[in-house]
Amino acid sequence: KIAAPVAFPFVWLGSFLYRVLQVTIYALIGLALAKMFGTTLGFDALVRLSVIAITPVLILDTLFGVLGISIPFWSFLCFLVAMGYLAFGINANRLDDVDYMKTSVAFTAYGFSKE
């Protein structure tokens, strides 16, 4: 009974360090994706995007663990989902030549008039 409270800080620290390493690796992958998409995101921005990208996976993993649901190749699927979110976030930060507030679609969607 005494082992669990003693082990908890070490398990928590190990889990934290694992997530830090995971986010760092994902940010490094994000550097390659950013170059591929033609964005100029810095490493710090990619770390923040990586944290956001793994959040849905962490929620699903916790939920499935509590419910006792087992999915084949779950770790690989988690990686793919996180990479999908990361790629979406990087692509959303791409600088295009289009000024979206000057297009008619943006103005009509928000109820503004171009005149």
Buried (B, 14 or more C-beta within 10 A) or exposed (E): EEEEEEEEEEEEEEEEEEEEEBBBEBBEBBBEBBEEBEBEBEEEBBBBBBBBBBEBBEEBBEEEEEEEEEEEEBEEEBBEBBBEBBBEBBBEBEEEEEEEEEEEEBBEEEEEEEE
